[in-house]
């Protein structure tokens, strides 16, 4: 072999060695890369597991939300049913109140429309019969002004307070008391069907004075009552007492029944 050829072979062998060395270096890098890949794959697997756990948690939360939403829907449906029932009950209650109001209004109109009652038709006495009270006439509202029983400003003032006026013309008789019986309008009280008690308002023909036995006094008493009040009982304190010290009071019959009978 000629020298140039030998040199060429040596150079080639060197180049091949260098190349092989280079390949060996690339193989180490490859091992490192493979190790890094394995590490990354572990990280990815860990993250995949985390994601899977999160997805399970999300699924559980979603199921819980669906359960809650169904419960809410059930409660809303139940609430809607209750509201419907409440509305129905309120409607029935309003209808009942209107019916009661109509009946009470009829009673007030009946009471307001009572004409002058003949003497002794509505009369009542104390338990001993010492004093007798008779209801002679009943007037309400502006008729009390028209018939000169009350002043207009009195009626207007009471109306501003949300009240209405009912007037009774009464007669008080001293039947048995041996002496002077003091008759006074302020001894009267009116009770409504609801149990309210009303005191007297002064009239233009009020009663006040002494009555000897067998004598009578005649005049008016008035009461300011609520619009929904229906007169029930009229009471009169005679100012007398029985032998046991008990007060003698004259109590009327049920006024609603008495006026209905007319």
Secondary structure, 3 states (H helix, E strand, C coil): CCHHHHHHHHHHHHHHHHHHHHHHHHHHHHHHHHHHHHHHHHHHHHHHHHHHHHHHHHHHHHHHHHHHHHHHHHHHHHHHHHHHHHHHHHHHHHHHHHHHHHHHHHHHHHHHCCCCCCCCCCEEECCCCCEEEEEEEEEECCHHHHCCCCCHHHHHHHHHCCEEEEEEEEEEEECCCCCCEEEEHHHEEEEECCCCEEEEECCCCECEEEECCCCEEEEEEEEEEECCCCEEEEEEEEEEECCCCCEEEEECCCHHHHHHCC
